[in-house]
Amino acid sequence: MGRIFEVRKSAMFARWDKMAKNFTRIGKEIVIAVKAGGSDPNSNAALRRCFQNARSVGMPKDRVEAAIKRATGKDLVNYDEILYEGYAPHGIAVLVETATDNSTRTVANVRMHFTKGGGALGTSGSVAFTFNRMGEFKVKNNGQNLEELELELIDYGLEEIGEDSEGNIIIRTAYNEFGHMAKALEEKKIEVITAELTRIPTNTVELGEEQANEVLKLVDKLEQDDDVQKVYHNLK
């Protein structure tokens, strides 16, 4: 019984860690959005997107309000958004999006994670070309016909549509059509669960289980870093 408890406790702590990481990531996104477009979500589409994503991960209202206050207060922390590129073991391409108030600390930590994980930090442009930057919307599936929805949204920049493992509808657009699609979904009263800019690999690499685990271990270490917002890779 004690062993079962330990396993359950470990899983619980893992969930808490993931939740805390999501809150930190979205908090930074709120600060960046407010700084760029103001604190009124009615006139700041990026901030509305942050609010949607905050709700999707159960971020408490007081945490959201605290992030807005940080963005408008006297002690404002400025975050620089920096993209790092590198290779995981076995030649897997990796992109690391960061938001940091200390780039010297961040690059040192990212390099350390790559090195300890058997990979290598690359130069700017070394792997970014193997990813397409796209807008991605997770939409609540209320029984919509995907073919009809595709026709309805094709004029708003739709490039891909499908379902995820939970049955939600995934809509992807070109990077420069993100705002266009966001406005269309809002006007059409289509319930958006999350909306974000993402990077999709143009090709993927399949590895054996042991090799894939080496890659995922590095990805996990990068994702746990406080300055890291998102990590992308082309492991199949």
N, C-alpha and C positions, 0 to 999 in steps of 0.2 A: 504493500500500500504506500509505503514511504517513497518508493521509486516512482510510482504513478504520480504522486503529489509533486515530486521534483520536476518531472516532465511537464506537468501542467503549469507549474510555477514558471518554468523557463519559457514556455509558450506565451504566458501572460505578460512577462517582462518584454518579450520580443514585440508583442502588440503595442505595449506602452511606448517602447522605443520608436517604433514606426510612427505612432500617433504624434509623439513629441517632435519627431523630425518633420512630419508634414506641417505641423503648426508653425515651426520655425521657418520652413521654406515659404509657406504662404504669407507669413508675417513680413518677410523680406519683400515678397512680391507686392504686398500692399504698400509698403514704404516707397518702393520704386514707382508704383503706379500713381500714388498721391503726389509725389515729388514732380512727376512728369505732367500730370493732368489735373491736379487739384483733388479736394476731398469730397466733391459732390458726385455720387455715382450716376446721377441723371445725365451729367455731361462728360463723364469719364468712363468710356467703355472698358478700358483695361481694369479699372477698379471694380466695375460690375462683374467682370470675369473672375476677379479674385474672390469676391463675395460668393459667387456660385461654387467655386472650388473649396472655399472654407466650409460651406454648408455640407458639401459632399463628404468631407472627412470628419464632420462633427466638431469643428473648431468652435469653442465657446464664444459667445458674443463679446464678452469682456476682453478676450484675447484680440479679437478683431478691432475693437475700439482702442485698445492699447497700442496696436500697430499704427492706427491712424494718428493718434496723439504723438507717437514717436516721429512720424513723418512731418508733422506740423509744429512741433515744439521747438524750444530753444536748443535742446540737446540733440538735434537731428543727426543721425548717423548716415553718412553718404556711402552707399554701396556701389561698387564698380562691378559691372557684369563682364566676366572674362571667360572665354572659351579655351579649354586646354584639349590638346589632341595627343593621342598616343596609341600604343599597342599593348594588348594583354598577351599572355602566353599564347603560343601557336598562331601568332599573326593576326589575332582578332582586333579589328579597329575599334577604338573607344573615343568617344567625345564626352567631355566633362564640362557642364555649365556651372559656373560659380557666381555668387554674389558676395562680395567681400569688402570689408573696410580696411584690409591690410593685405595687399597683393603679394608682398614679400613672404608673409606667413603662408598664404594660400598656395603659392607655387611650390614652396618647399615641402608642404604637406602632400600635395598632389604627386610630386616627383617621388617622395618617399613611398607612397602607396603603390605606385607603379613598380618601383624597384623591388620592394619587399614582396610584391605579388608576382614577380617573375616577368614583368613587362618593361616598357620603356616609355618615358614621356617624349613626344615628338615635337617637331617644329610646327609653326602656324601653316596650315594648308596641307599638312602631310596626310590627313585622313578625312578631313571635312568634306572633300569632294565626293566621297562615297556615300554621303547621306543627303537626302532631300529635306529641306526645311518645309514643314507643312503645318496647317492649322488642323486641329483635331477636336471634334465635339462628340461627347458621349450624351446621347439623347435617350430619354425614357421611352421604352417600347410600350405604346398603348394599343398595340394591334395594327399599327400602320402597315400598309402594303409597301414593301421596299421598292418595288418597281415604280409605283405611283409617286412615292416620295422622291425617288431619283429624278423623275421627270419634272417634279415640282421645284427641285432645287438646282437643276443643271445650269440654269441661267445665273446662279449666284456663286459660281466658282466650284461646284461639286466636282471632285475628281475620283473619290472612292466612297463606297457605302457598303456596310455589312453589319454583322452582329458580333458581339464579344461572347465570352464563355458564360456570362450571366444573362444573356438575352437582350442586353441594351444595344441600341443602334449606334454604330460608329460612323461618323461623317468626316471625311478629310477633304481639305481644300489646299490649293497652292498658298504659299506663305502670304503673298500680296492680296489674296482674296479673303483673308481671315475676318477682317472687319465687315466685309460685304456679307459673308455668310452669317456672322453673328447677328447683324441687323435683321437679316431675312428671317432667321429662326425666331427672333424676338417678336417681329411683326406678325408672324404666322402663329404665334402662341404655342410653339413647339417647346416642350419642357426640356431644357438643357441641364444635365447633371454636372458635367465639367466641360471646360473649354480651355484649350491651351495650345501653345505653339510647340511642336515636337519635331524630331528628326528621324526620318525613316531611311534605313539602309537601302541602297540600290541593289545590293546583292548580299546574300547571307552565306555563312560558312558553317558546315555541319561537323561536329567533333564527337568523339566517343565520350561516354559518361565521365570517365576520370579526367580527361582533358577539359571537358566543358565545366566541370566543377572547379578546376583551377581558375578558369576565366571568371566564373560567377563569384568566387571567393574574393577576387580583386575588385569586381564591381561592387560587392557588398561593402568592402572596406572604404571605397570611394564614397558610396552613398551615405555612410555613417559620418563622414566629415562634416563639421558644422558649416563650412563655407560652400559646400557643394549643394547645388539645387537639383540637378538631374544628371543622370549618366545614361548614355546611349552606346549600343554596341551592335555589331553585325553577326553575333553568334546566332545560329538558327535555333 
